[in-house]
Amino acid sequence: MKRNQYWYPVDNAGKIFPAVSKDSRSSVFRLSFYLKEEIRKDVLEEAVNQVLPRFETFAVELKSGLFWYYLSANKKPFHVEEEPAILCKYFSWQKNNGYLFKVYYFGNKVTLETFHSLTDGTGAMEFLKSIVYVYYELQGHTLEHDGRIRSHSPHDVTGEVDMFVGSYDKSNKKNLTEEPAYHLSGETFVNNFSLAVRAQVPTDALLATAKAHNVTIGQFVTAAFAYSIYNCSLGCRSSRKPIKMFVPVNLRKFFPSNTLRNFSLYIKATFDGRESWTFEQMLASTKEQYAKQLTKEDLHRRINSNVSIEKNPFVRLLPLPIKNLAFQIGYFYCAENISTYYISNLGNIMLPASLEPYVEDVEFALGGTCMAIASIKGHTNLMLNSEFKDISTIQYFLKILTDAGIPVTIDTNYREGLDEIL
């Protein structure tokens, strides 16, 4: 039975984001579907409001308690907006009727942008698929959900569980101490503009290339971009700080869960830029490092270490303003300072067979300088975002793909003269 009033603690992974987010670090990510038709704003807005009651963990607003932030039931109407020029822009949820997500429309494109305290890419995709499904139902289309649309499945309370806390075992922890990483640098765009380059490739060609090197797509892409940094950011050749490629892992694959909340952890591939690397060596090293980290036992130990901080009696008793300051310091030393580049792969997006004819494409994008990957209908979109005007690293990465015989179609939000304006 659905509850009229409810509240949740912010999940373990999401607790840090309210304290560290700002205009230059939005903690917002984006998912988009391109539909076969021009978006009707009124129908889209009705679809979101119809779906929301089924997604309790999205129908919330962020509240400040004495010791922690928490999520409280939000019954206000939700309003969709026309897509802005800057993607993954920081937004004030107080000015968004309290909601921690935005739904945009532009031409035939519907976009969900979500604050990371709410969910991860997997949870957000479940929400967006339900919105689009109901959008077509409201227009009189007869669809079969095939068990792939969460809003049309029986309500399951496990979708609201914080799986980090639910998986906690205090007896088995891992030391999470990390050395600082080499950082990309250069002239940035103003107004927090993010340059977006979308490289669309046939999934079969990308997979065949990865298999030819005896690696997965994720390993191939990680090594390829690390090798691009190694060749284009010459400062890393003399830096004692290594290149560190951080890649989120969907923990639902290791700890079966139906949760719509955050449930992912980062693994990393590390390369000392002072060493002499070939691309093949980086591929082999990436594969070896992935194998060591992608075990249920190792991931569980990292979950336990993260949750143990939250459960520390001293930390729990700190007032929220002091926690916020600690989070800001901790985020720098335990996140920003230890990573060079992020790559997130959402995988192949599966839709109900009856919905597939209405959806042309999918996009996944993150804020900042990073790569986000999603596949649908036989092709893969690699969204390369950058806050830097120098795109030589992106160009080198794309050349690796084309030199491997992978056909690449490029689209971008960059226009001539944009770097002079921004």
N, C-alpha and C positions, 0 to 999 in steps of 0.2 A: 504494500500500500504506500502511495506517495504521501510525503509529509507536507504540510502547509508552511511550516517554519523549520529551518535547519541551519546548522553552521558546521564548518570544518576548520581544523587547523590547516594552515598552509603546509603542503607536503614537504618532506625533508629537502628535496632538491630545489623547491621553489622558495624557501624561506629567505634566501639571500637577495633575491632580485628586487624587492621593494626598497631595500636599503642602498643598493648600488646603482640603480637605473637613473638615467638622466638623458638630456638631449643628445649627448655624444655617445651614449651607451644605452640604447633603448631597451634591450632584453626582449625585443619583439621579433617574431618570425612570421613568414608569410606562406600561405598555400593558395593556389589559384586553379580554377578550372576554366577552360575556354569552351563555351557552349556553341551549339549550332545556330544560335539565334541571338539577336540583340536582347540584352537583359531588360526586363520590365521591373522597374524599381518597386512599384507597389506590391507586386506578387512576391518579389524577393524578400521584402520586409515582412510580409505576412508569413512566409515560409520560416524565417528565422524565429519569429515569435511563436509559431506553432510548434517548432521543434524544441525550443528552450526548456519547457517543463520536463521533457524526457531526459535532459542533460543537466542534472542538479548541480554538478560541479562547474558548469559554465554559467548557470543562472544565479550568479553570486556577485557580491561587491566586497572589496577589501576593507577591513576594519582594523584599527589599531587598538590592541589590548594593552594591559599594563606590562606584560612580559613578552607577548608574541603578536604578530599579525594573525588575523583569522579571516575566513571567508563566510559571509553571512548571506542568507537567502535574499535575492533581488527580484522583486515582482514588478519593477518598472517596465514600461514598454521599451523595446529596442528599436533603434532607427538606423537604417543603412545609409551610406554616404557615397558620393562619387569619389573614385579613386584619386588620391593626391599624387603629385609629381614625385615625391620622395618616398621610396619604399621603406618599410619597417621603421617608420618614424615613431619616436617616443610620443605617447599621447597621455593626456590626463584622464584617468578613468572617472574622476569626479565630474568631468565635463561630458562624460559619455554615459550618463544615467547610471554611473557606478560600474558599468560592465568593463571587464578586463580584456575584451576583444573588440575588433572592428570588422564589419562586413562592408566591402566596397563593390561597386559595379563600374565598368567602363566598357562600352561597346558590348561585345559578347563575353566579357570576362567577369567572373565573380571571384572575389578575393576575401579570404579570412586572414586577418592579422591578429596574433594572439600574444599577450604578455606571458612570459615564460613561467611565472608563478602559478599559472592556471593549469598548464598541461605541456606535454611534449608533442613532437610531430605526429606520432601515432594517434594520440587522443584527439588532436585537432583535425586530422584527416577524417576520423569517424564523424565528427561534428559537421564538417563541410560536406561530406557525402550525403548525410541526412538532409541538410539544407537544400542541396540541389535536387535530391530525390523528391522532396515535398514540393519544391518549386514547380516541378513538372506535374505532380499530382494535382496541384491547385489549378493547373490549366487544363485539366480534364484528361490527361494521359493515363492510360492503364499500364501500370508497372508491376513487376514481380521482384521482391527485394532479395530473393535467393539467400536469405540469412546474412546478407552483407550490409544491411542498413540498420544501424543501432536503434534509431528512433522507432523502428517497426518490429523490434525484438522485445520479448518480455523484459520488464524492468528487473535488473540484476544489481543488487547492492554491492557486489564485488567490483563494479565499475567505479565506485566512489572510494575505494580503499587506498590508503597510502601504503604501497607495497614495500617501500623502504623500511618503514617501522614494522610492518607485518613480517618482514623477512629477517629482522634483527636477531643476532646471536652474539651476546657480549663476550663470549669465550673465544672468539676466533676473529681477530682483527689484523689489519695490515698497516705497516708504517707507510704513510702517504707523503712523507717528506720528498720534495722535488727540488732539483737545481734550477736556477733561472735559465730561460731559453733565449735564443737569438730572436730579435724583433725586426720586422720589416719597418722601413722608415721612408720618408720622402715628403714632397709637397702634397698637401691634402686639399680636397675641395672644401669650400666654405658651406655654411648652413647645413652641415651634416649630410650633404648630398652623397649618395652611394651610387657609384658607377656600376651598372649591371651589364654583363656580357653573357648571353645565353648561347651555349654550344649544344646544338641538337645532333645526336648521332644515332645510327641504327643500333639497337640493343644487341642484335646478333653479331654485328661486326665488333663491337666493344667487348662482348663476351668471348668471341673467338680469339681476339688479340690477347686478352688476359689468359685464356687457356693455353695459348701458344707459349706463354712465359711461365706456365704452371702456377698461376696465382689467380685470385678472385678479382672481380671488377674493383672492389673496394681497395684491395692491396695495390692493384695496378695504378689506380688514380692517385692514391696516397704517394706512392713512390714517384710517379710522374711529376706531381706538383712539388714534392720535396726536391727533386732533381732540377726543376725549373728555378726554385729559390737558390739552390746551390750554384747555378750557373749565372743567374742574373743579379743576385744580391752579393756582390763580391766581398762585402764586409764580413760575411759569415766565414770566409776562408781564413781569416785571421782571428776571429772571435773565439774566446774560450767557451762561449755559450753555444750549445748545440741547437740545430734545427729540430723543433719538436712539432710533429703533426698530430693534432688531437682529433679523434674520431669518436662520436657518440655511438654507443651500442644499445639497441633495444633489448632491455632485460627480460621482456616478456617471452623471448625465445629460450631463455635459460630457466626462468622461474614462471611457469604458466600462470597467466593473469589476464583478467578482462578489464583491468583498471583504465580509466580515462585520464588519470592524473599522471604527473611526471614519473617515469620509470625507465631511466636510461643513465648510463655511466660512460665516461670517456676512457678509451684506451689510447695509446700513443705510439708513434714510431719516431725514434730519436736518431739523429745523425750528427756526428762531429764534423763540422765544416772544414776543419783543418786537415782532415784526411783526404786522400785522393779517392774519389768515387766515380764509378761508371754507373750507368743506368741499371745494368743487370745486377750489380752489387747492391744497389739500393732496393731493387725488387726482392732479392734474396733476403736482405736484412729485414725488410718490412714483413715478409711472410713469416720469418722466424719470430719476430717480436709479437706479431698478432697471435701466433700459436701459443706463446707463453701466457698471454693475457686473456685470451678468449676461452677460459675454462670456468665452469660454474663455481668451482672452489675459490679461485682467485677473485672473481667478481663478488662472491658472497663476502669474502674478507673485506673488500673495499666498501661494500654496503655497510657492514658492521662498524667500520671505522668512521664513516660519515655520520651514522645515526648516533654513535657513542658521544659525539660532540654535543648533539642536541639534548641527549639524556644526562649529560654531566650536571650534577646538582648545582654547582657554582654558576654554570652558564644559564641554567633555567631560572635562577633567582635574580639575574641581572635585569634591571628595567629595560624596556624596549629602546629608549634613546641610546643607552650604553651598548646594547646589542648591535644597533645600527652602525655605530662607530666601529665596533669590532668586526662586523661583517665587511665594512668598506676596506679596512686594513687587511683582513683575511682574504678578500677577493683579489686584491692586488698581488699578494704574495703566493696565494694558492691557486690562482686562475690566470690572471693577465700576465703575471711575471714568468710563468712557467710554460707558456705556449707561444708558438710561432704562427700557426695557421690552423683553422678548423675546417673539417670536411664532414658534412652530414649527408648520409644516403638513406632516403626514405624507402627505397626499393621500388618494386613494381606495384602500381596502384590497381587493385582489383575492384571492378564495379559489377553490379548485377547486369546480366546479359541484356535486360530490357532497357537499362539506362545508358549502356555503351553507345548506341547510335546518336545520342544527344550531346555527348561530351567529345570534343575534338582533341584536347590537350590538357596537360597538367604542368604546373610550375611550383617549385619549392625554393624559397629564398630566405636568407638570414641577413641580419644587419651587420655592418662592419665589413672587414676584409676577410672573406671566407668563401667556401664553395658548398652549394647544396644541390643534391641530385635526386631526381625522381623519374620513374619510367612509366610509360603507358602505351598501349597499342603498338608495340614493337619498336618504339624509339625511346631514347633516354635524353633528358634535358639536364645539362650541367650548368647551373647558374653560378657564375663567378662574379662576386661583388667585390668592389674595392673602394676604399676611401682615398686612395692615392692616385695622382694624375699619371704617374709612370705605370704603364700597363705591360712593360716588357716581360714580366714573369708570366702573365696570362698568355701573351703571344707565344712565348717559348713552350708553355704547356700545350697550347693548341697545335703547335708544330709537331710535338711528340705524337699527338693523335693522328695528324695527317700523314706524317712520315711512316706510321705504322699501317697505313692504308685504310684508315677509318674515315669515311665521308663525314664532313663537319659542316653544318649550316649555322651561320652566325647571325644573331640579332642582338641589338644593344640599345640602351637608352641614351647613349652618347651621340651628340650631334656636333658638327664642326663649330669651333669657337666656344664650346661649352666650358673648356678649361680656362678661357680668358674671362668668362663671366663669373665662374665659380672659383 
